Amino acid sequence: MKSAGNFIGGLLAGAALGATIALLYAPQTGDDTRKDIRKKMNELEDELDSLKGKLKEKGGELKDDMKKKIQDVEGRIENLVNEYKKPAEAKAK
């Protein structure tokens, strides 16, 4: 999960850097360039917020899935313990 976050962070940083460089070399006025930079930064912030939401959702799904699997394993262990107790209890009688 951590590597996915690093990848997404690098992707967004690269996109922001590329967009900034492209805007700085564009043949337009400084005001227009600053407006374009603000617009791009706002778009990137919105995209980042969207990705954060998706990651939280996936993290919640993963958490729920792991919780179910842990409960399943606990149930299996309990069943095995009970099965092994039966022969030991029978011998003790």
ABEGO torsion letter per residue (X at the ends): XAAAAAAAAAAAAAAAAAAAAAAAABBBBAAAAAAAAAAAAAAAAAAAAAAAAAAAAAAAAAAAAAAAAAAAAAAAAAAAAAAAAAAAAAAAX
